[in-house]
């Protein structure tokens, strides 16, 4: 069983204890990102309630995720097309590939 780490983070001026299998450093990175997004929205709309601020932050972050997922899917389709083209041209066959040389570094004495 994977052990969970407890990490205390500050988001929107409040502390939260997070238990996760991710590293403490990663959890802090996520919390800092969320806190920055929340602060950006707070600066644009300072009269929002905490609940509304949290909801708009969640919506904005979900928007980012969905757009990035769409970019990844598009890139994966483009890669698939390129692989197909290479296979049709016979360039994906390892025997036709250019040689790659590995020069090992030996300790000089």
C-alpha positions in Angstrom: 0.0 0.0 0.0 1.3 3.4 -0.9 1.9 5.7 2.0 0.2 9.1 2.0 2.0 12.3 3.0 0.3 15.0 4.9 1.1 18.5 3.7 -0.2 21.8 5.0 -0.8 24.5 2.3 -2.2 28.0 2.2 -4.8 28.9 -0.4 -6.8 32.1 -0.4 -5.4 33.0 3.1 -6.6 29.7 4.7 -4.6 26.7 5.6 -5.5 23.2 4.4 -4.1 19.8 5.4 -3.8 17.7 2.3 -3.1 13.9 2.3 -1.7 12.6 -0.9 0.6 10.0 -2.4 2.3 12.9 -4.3 5.4 14.5 -2.9 5.1 17.4 -0.5 6.9 19.6 -3.1 4.4 18.8 -5.7 1.4 19.5 -3.4 2.9 22.9 -2.6 3.4 23.6 -6.3 -0.3 22.8 -7.0 -1.4 24.9 -4.0 0.7 27.9 -5.1 -0.8 27.6 -8.6 -4.4 27.5 -7.3 -3.7 30.4 -4.9 -2.3 32.5 -7.7 -5.3 31.8 -9.9 -7.6 32.7 -7.0 -5.7 36.0 -6.3 -6.0 36.9 -10.1 -9.7 36.6 -9.9 -10.0 38.4 -6.6 -8.1 41.3 -8.0 -10.4 41.5 -11.0 -13.6 41.1 -8.9 -12.8 42.1 -5.3 -16.4 41.9 -3.9 -16.9 38.2 -4.5 -17.8 35.9 -1.6 -15.3 33.2 -0.7 -17.6 30.6 -2.1 -18.0 32.5 -5.4 -14.3 33.1 -5.6 -13.6 29.4 -5.1 -16.2 28.5 -7.7 -14.8 30.9 -10.4 -11.3 29.7 -9.7 -12.4 26.1 -10.2 -14.2 27.0 -13.4 -11.1 28.8 -14.7 -8.8 25.9 -13.8 -11.2 23.4 -15.4 -11.2 25.6 -18.6 -7.4 25.5 -18.6 -7.4 21.7 -18.2 -10.0 21.1 -21.0 -8.1 23.3 -23.4 -4.8 21.6 -22.7 -6.4 18.2 -23.1 -7.7 19.3 -26.5 -4.2 20.5 -27.5 -2.7 17.1 -26.3 -5.4 15.2 -28.3 -4.7 17.3 -31.4 -0.9 16.7 -31.1 -1.5 13.0 -30.6 -3.6 12.9 -33.8 -0.8 14.8 -35.7 1.8 12.4 -34.4 -0.4 9.5 -35.5 -0.6 11.0 -39.0 3.1 11.5 -39.2 3.7 7.9 -38.1 1.4 6.8 -40.9 3.2 8.9 -43.4 6.5 7.5 -42.3 5.3 3.9 -42.5 3.9 4.5 -46.0 7.3 5.9 -47.1 9.1 3.0 -45.4 11.0 5.4 -43.2 9.6 3.9 -40.0 11.5 0.7 -40.6 14.5 0.5 -38.4 16.6 -1.1 -41.2 16.1 2.0 -43.3 16.9 4.4 -40.5 20.2 6.3 -40.4 22.8 4.8 -38.1 23.0 6.3 -34.7 26.5 6.0 -33.2 27.1 5.9 -29.5 30.5 7.1 -28.3 31.1 6.0 -24.8 33.2 8.2 -22.6 36.0 6.5 -20.9 37.8 7.9 -17.9 41.2 9.3 -18.9 44.0 8.2 -16.8 
